[in-house]
Amino acid sequence: MWTRDEDHKLYKIEWNSLEIKRNLCVNFSMMDWYEPRDFKEWAKRLFAIRHLVLILFILSVFISELRFDWLEQALGSYLVTTNSNRPESGAIWEIGHRTITARQTLDQIVTDRQFSQREARGATTFTQMALNILPNQGVMLSSEHFRKLYLTLPQTIAHKIASPFEILRLFSDGSWVRTYLEKADDGLKIYLLNTNNRVLRELKIPLNLIQYIERVELALTGTLEDLPTFKNRIYSADRFFAALESLPEEDLRSVVSQPEMLLSMPGHIVRVGISDEAVSGFIELGFEIEDGTKRKVILLKGREWAVWMLRSCLEEKELELNTTSDSQSNWM
């Protein structure tokens, strides 16, 4: 059964809820929902305590940010923490990658240039020096160093670069102190300089002469067997010159283009090799020279048609020798 106490409790609950609703209505009704009528009322609302507290709080946050940069630091710490988890994309990442790549490329270029400069200055032969100069780049050498490289060349080649008397004059009077060498597309340019870097003499070595010097220096020591281009095409000197003598006089220089170079070399020729490869209408010939206990190979070029004529004579001579030896063996 429903008791009086329970009715009283229910009545109190309903009364309390009505009181709460009434208080809310009163509070909302007391709030200023209308526009201020004059400046005094506007100022009163503006300088209310809760408004001043809010303004002071905002100002304190703004000033502390300007003074301590805590917002930037917090954002930066967050970005650093999450950096490894973010994908590498966007303009900033691309700029960063390009900057790193450009820096690495520049470092590699500087390293290569320093290495080539060091190798060129430490070269002991003319070919080593020329090969270590980068295209459209140059290297500075002392006059003494260039003089030593000049003396390593065969006389016939050295005279094509510069007269030895001119080199001697410039070196002896002390005006020539350094040499600048620059590689161009058509060869090597050499500038003999004085102490004020004024050009005393300009020399030029064409590209074909550099290539010829390279072949000569590579074949300075060794035998024809060390050069695979002459394999199975090596003849004794007497057989070679006997076949050469059978050719017309006007064709001899087409086979041996520079006989003066062979005459200038100390020692005597023991064997001759003929290459089987033709390049630009020329065939390479190797002359093995014996000088005491040492042997070296001098490389020359002959015109293709003339060398083939010589080889035909050599093969005919060899065939005649083989036929004669077979006849003698059968007679015995």
PyMOL commands that set and color helices and strands:
alter all, ss='L'
color gray80, all
select helices_A, chain A and resi 4-30+39-46+49-68+70-81+83-85+91-121+126-131+143-152+155-161+164-172+207-218+224-226+228-230+237-245+249-255+259-264+304-331
alter helices_A, ss='H'
color red, helices_A
select strands_A, chain A and resi 138-142+178-184+187-193+199-206+234-236+268-279+282-291+294-303
alter strands_A, ss='S'
color yellow, strands_A
deselect
rebuild
show_as cartoon
